[in-house]
Amino acid sequence: MLFVFVASLGGALNRASEAEALAPRLGLTPYEARLALATPAPSILLATSDRDRATDALALLRSRGHGAHAFDGESFVSSDRMTKLDDFRLDADGVRRSTTGDLLPYGDVFAILRAVHDRSGRVEHQARPGIVDTLMPTGTGFTAESKIHDREHVAYFFRRSGEKPWLLRETHTSYVGLGIERSAVAFVNFTRTLARVREASSMAVFDDRLVRRRVAERADAEGGLRSSRDGIDLLAHLLAMTIASQGGSPYR
């Protein structure tokens, strides 16, 4: 799948008029086009498996003064496949995974993107009356149904070498590598780790706009819950591509 997206809108334009002009040429309704142009960049205007159509859409957007790119879904790496900083130590030359020895050189990091993964849904479990949202009697007691809604801060580390990104997750990480700086609070440890890596990766661009970005949640592999993870993963790749185009990184 090819994703044609806008990284920046050109000039002082009337978005409603621009949407009306772009919609028929992109195969969108005017409403869909207005919504896409109103969404903070990076904003996907077209997802297609037709390479010629993607090329034409990209040329159209650029001809109208927009900063636009096309991302090939074959280059997509999901969070599940990224190298996790779940255990680490901060060496002089990079971040090293304590258990595997994998190294992320500070000089190889060109973009550090902070974001949030939301997860929501309902789960069933055994419980006593009076301590859960809803209770249903069963042959062995009560089955409880509880609402789940949690947010986890994450940071993506995209690499100049083109090798797969690394991922720091707020609540899945052991912060022993922080030494005496380690706190009892996961979020504090997350921000301290991120600050240490940012300081050491002096050539990397830091961007936190995805923290405020909301995407549709999709079914998650964990217990039938829904998660924004896949959508945020894709936006992280699009944002990394935007940054790479501005700084000459070989990332594609």
Phi, psi and omega per residue, in radians:
M1 nan 2.420 3.083
L2 -1.886 2.342 -3.132
F3 -1.999 1.988 3.081
V4 -1.645 2.171 -3.042
F5 -2.399 2.748 3.101
V6 -1.738 2.197 3.092
A7 -1.660 -0.458 3.099
S8 -2.769 2.445 3.118
L9 -1.486 2.467 -3.094
G10 -1.455 2.307 2.959
G11 1.052 -2.981 3.091
A12 -1.618 1.536 -3.058
L13 -1.929 2.768 3.026
N14 -1.536 1.967 -3.016
R15 -1.121 -0.614 3.129
A16 -1.124 -0.785 3.122
S17 -1.152 -0.692 3.136
E18 -1.133 -0.692 3.103
A19 -1.096 -0.720 3.121
E20 -1.086 -0.648 -3.124
A21 -1.297 -0.649 -3.069
L22 -1.425 -0.592 -2.993
A23 -0.874 -0.973 -3.077
P24 -1.144 -0.488 -3.091
R25 -1.449 -0.289 3.095
L26 -1.834 -0.027 -3.117
G27 1.295 0.527 -3.139
L28 -1.978 2.810 2.957
T29 -1.419 2.733 3.098
P30 -0.969 -0.642 3.122
Y31 -1.109 -0.783 3.137
E32 -1.087 -0.711 3.138
A33 -1.163 -0.728 3.120
R34 -1.103 -0.733 -3.140
L35 -1.096 -0.743 -3.134
A36 -1.128 -0.714 -3.127
L37 -1.267 -0.440 3.131
A38 -1.440 -0.310 -3.130
T39 -1.313 2.347 3.119
P40 -1.004 2.485 3.125
A41 -1.141 2.586 0.002
P42 -1.343 2.388 -3.070
S43 -2.154 2.118 -3.097
I44 -1.396 2.192 3.086
L45 -1.817 -0.375 -3.102
L46 -2.662 2.340 2.994
A47 -2.179 2.068 -3.046
T48 -2.628 2.676 3.036
S49 -1.648 -0.051 -3.132
D50 -1.561 1.877 -3.070
R51 -1.127 -0.661 3.135
D52 -1.123 -0.708 3.130
R53 -1.128 -0.700 3.113
A54 -1.122 -0.713 3.126
T55 -1.102 -0.754 3.124
D56 -1.121 -0.729 -3.141
A57 -1.128 -0.711 3.131
L58 -1.104 -0.765 3.125
A59 -1.104 -0.698 3.128
L60 -1.065 -0.866 -3.108
L61 -1.087 -0.735 -3.141
R62 -1.203 -0.602 3.133
S63 -1.147 -0.394 3.134
R64 -1.690 0.223 3.005
G65 1.543 0.170 -3.125
H66 -1.570 2.563 2.995
G67 -1.428 1.846 -3.026
A68 -2.266 2.648 3.139
H69 -2.493 2.879 3.051
A70 -2.159 2.198 3.140
F71 -1.870 2.240 3.118
D72 -1.506 2.098 -3.103
G73 -1.035 -0.317 3.101
E74 -1.153 -0.336 3.130
S75 -1.587 -0.016 -3.084
F76 -1.252 2.331 3.050
V77 -2.128 2.040 -3.133
S78 -1.293 2.849 3.084
S79 -0.958 -0.660 -3.116
D80 -1.033 -0.530 -3.053
R81 -1.704 -0.111 3.125
M82 -1.319 2.707 3.056
T83 -1.300 2.230 -3.052
K84 -1.652 2.421 3.016
L85 -1.568 0.794 -3.079
D86 -1.254 -0.400 3.018
D87 -2.509 2.328 -3.003
F88 -2.731 2.886 2.869
R89 -2.423 2.594 -3.090
L90 -1.689 1.705 -3.134
D91 -1.529 3.057 -3.104
A92 -1.178 -0.545 -3.064
D93 -1.764 -0.144 -3.134
G94 2.951 -3.082 3.072
V95 -1.585 2.220 -3.095
R96 -2.061 2.331 3.041
R97 -1.283 2.227 -3.061
S98 -1.136 -0.659 -3.027
T99 -1.431 -0.569 -3.049
T100 -1.928 -0.333 -3.106
G101 1.455 -0.010 3.106
D102 -1.019 2.443 -3.083
L103 -2.093 2.324 2.968
L104 -1.881 1.742 -3.125
P105 -1.135 2.387 3.139
Y106 -1.008 -0.662 -3.114
G107 -1.244 -0.221 -3.135
D108 -1.590 -0.109 -3.121
V109 -1.553 2.110 3.102
F110 -1.907 -0.318 3.117
A111 -2.541 2.275 3.036
I112 -2.034 1.984 -3.020
L113 -2.036 2.061 3.120
R114 -1.593 2.483 -3.093
A115 -2.695 -3.101 3.109
V116 -2.341 2.368 3.004
H117 -1.816 2.079 3.074
D118 -1.680 2.580 3.104
R119 -2.504 2.367 -3.106
S120 -2.598 2.844 3.108
G121 2.624 -2.852 3.123
R122 -2.245 2.517 3.111
V123 -2.280 2.613 3.109
E124 -1.866 2.497 3.095
H125 -2.792 2.897 3.114
Q126 -1.375 2.389 -3.139
A127 -2.785 2.939 3.087
R128 -1.590 2.698 3.119
P129 -1.059 2.587 2.996
G130 1.580 0.042 -3.089
I131 -2.205 0.144 -3.092
V132 -2.372 3.046 -3.111
D133 -1.176 -0.902 -3.137
T134 -2.435 2.623 3.141
L135 -2.252 2.452 3.098
M136 -2.253 2.140 -3.127
P137 -1.155 2.449 3.054
T138 -2.286 3.122 -3.118
G139 -1.155 -0.345 -3.079
T140 -2.015 0.224 -3.130
G141 2.408 -2.293 -3.119
F142 -2.156 2.404 2.996
T143 -1.742 2.190 -3.105
A144 -1.761 2.508 3.034
E145 -2.063 2.063 -3.095
S146 -2.066 2.543 3.074
K147 -1.417 2.443 3.080
I148 -2.077 2.249 2.989
H149 -2.618 1.840 -3.136
D150 -2.287 2.766 -3.134
R151 -2.234 2.348 3.094
E152 -2.192 2.187 3.066
H153 -1.313 2.427 -3.141
V154 -2.380 2.854 3.036
A155 -2.430 2.243 3.098
Y156 -1.686 2.424 3.081
F157 -2.079 1.826 3.124
F158 -1.609 2.552 -2.893
R159 -1.996 2.489 3.088
R160 -1.111 -0.569 -3.093
S161 -1.210 -0.260 -3.087
G162 1.496 -0.050 3.084
E163 -1.222 2.837 -2.997
K164 -1.046 2.570 -3.106
P165 -1.165 2.829 3.003
W166 -1.862 2.764 -3.072
L167 -2.391 2.241 3.025
L168 -1.814 2.227 -3.104
R169 -2.074 2.272 -3.031
E170 -0.933 -0.896 -2.985
T171 -1.806 0.022 3.132
H172 -1.830 0.093 -2.971
T173 -1.913 2.438 2.953
S174 -1.542 2.176 -3.049
Y175 -1.777 0.464 3.109
V176 -1.005 -0.545 -3.119
G177 -1.111 -0.228 3.092
L178 -1.382 -0.230 3.137
G179 1.084 -2.282 -3.067
I180 -1.222 -0.206 3.109
E181 -1.423 -0.141 -3.068
R182 -1.177 2.389 3.136
S183 -1.900 2.952 3.051
A184 -1.444 -0.098 -3.086
V185 -1.871 2.146 -3.061
A186 -1.043 -0.759 -3.097
F187 -1.109 -0.671 3.094
V188 -1.095 -0.766 3.106
N189 -1.101 -0.700 3.120
F190 -1.037 -0.873 -3.098
T191 -1.176 -0.606 3.113
R192 -1.186 -0.734 3.100
T193 -1.084 -0.793 3.140
L194 -1.063 -0.742 3.134
A195 -1.104 -0.691 -3.136
R196 -1.147 -0.757 -3.122
V197 -1.219 -0.689 3.095
R198 -1.043 -0.771 -3.128
E199 -1.079 -0.703 -3.115
A200 -1.340 -0.512 -3.131
S201 -1.630 1.200 -2.967
S202 -1.131 -0.359 -3.115
M203 -1.633 -0.044 -3.080
A204 -1.478 2.591 3.040
V205 -1.598 2.292 3.090
F206 -1.825 2.373 -3.137
D207 -2.515 2.259 -3.118
D208 -2.058 0.308 -3.070
R209 -1.135 -0.429 -3.117
L210 -1.276 -0.219 3.064
V211 -1.077 -0.597 -3.083
R212 -1.671 0.001 -3.074
R213 -1.502 2.371 3.097
R214 -2.036 2.385 3.105
V215 -2.292 2.854 3.117
A216 -1.137 2.375 3.103
E217 -1.442 2.512 3.130
R218 -2.144 2.850 3.142
A219 -0.981 2.323 -3.114
D220 -1.856 2.663 -3.109
A221 -1.200 -0.335 -3.046
E222 -1.547 1.758 2.984
G223 1.135 0.420 3.101
G224 1.267 0.241 3.102
L225 -1.351 3.005 3.109
R226 -1.977 2.535 -3.039
S227 -2.476 2.630 3.064
S228 -1.560 0.018 -2.980
R229 -0.965 -0.850 -3.079
D230 -1.068 -0.758 -3.134
G231 -1.150 -0.698 3.123
I232 -1.210 -0.656 3.072
D233 -0.978 -0.814 -3.121
L234 -1.116 -0.790 3.135
L235 -1.085 -0.594 3.096
A236 -1.090 -0.725 3.097
H237 -1.113 -0.719 -3.135
L238 -1.152 -0.707 3.118
L239 -1.171 -0.699 3.094
A240 -1.094 -0.678 3.114
M241 -1.137 -0.681 3.092
T242 -1.067 -0.829 -3.139
I243 -1.113 -0.705 3.135
A244 -1.090 -0.679 -3.122
S245 -1.164 -0.430 -3.127
Q246 -1.538 -0.433 -3.052
G247 -1.987 0.047 3.085
G248 1.376 0.284 3.110
S249 -1.209 2.611 3.105
P250 -1.325 -0.028 -3.111
Y251 -1.059 2.408 3.111
R252 -2.239 nan nan
